[in-house]
Every structure is written in structure tokens, then in C-alpha cells.
Amino acid sequence: MDQKRTGQIEKKIARIKKALWEIGPMRPGSLTEQFKDRENKAGAFWQISYTRHMQSRTDYIRREWVKTTQKQIKEYKQFKLLIETWVALAIEHAKLTMKNEKSKAKK
């Protein structure tokens, strides 16, 4: 059973590596529309906020770059999900490998 699961994990990791290779331009953060006058919703502008190396940052985004920035944020979220999945699978793989080696040593 452990050998079968190890093989499944290796296949999943290979698929994750392929998906990571296909990720396009990305950037972290949240993109929000802000207003200079909130009550009248006048003076709209876009900003992206993110934290990198424990420093919070906010940048202005021009209206013509909003769609591109949204796609970059989506790509980053996909990247993070793939990495988290890979790490979880790697941990499981390592545990199964150690368990299999321990079983072989007993025989």
C-alpha cells in the first residue's frame, strides 16, 4: 500500500512541477478601488497592497493596468496553492519513505 501511495505522490508532484512551469507573470497582493470622496464615490483610483519581506507596501495602479494586475494576482494565488500542495505531498512522501526503509531493515 505504501509503495502505491508513494507512486501516486510522485505523479502528483510531477503534475505540480508542470503546472508551476506554466505560470505566467505574477505578483502578490490585493487590488482595490478607492475613492478620494467616499460619500459621492468621486475621484476613483486603484491600489494594490501587499507585504514582502515583512514590509507592507501600497502602489497605485493605472486604470488600464487593472485587468493585467488582477491576472497577475490570480497567478500568484495559484502559485502559492501549488507550492503548499507540493510541500504537503513532499512531507507525506518523506514519511512513507522512512516507514518503508524501517520495514525493510526489520526483515
Buried (B, 14 or more C-beta within 10 A) or exposed (E): EEEEEBEEBEEBBEEBEEBEEEEEEBBBBEBEEEEEEEEEEEEEEBBBEBEEEEEEEEEEBEEEBBEEBBBBBEBBEBBEEBEEBBEEBEEBBEEBEEEEEEEEEEE
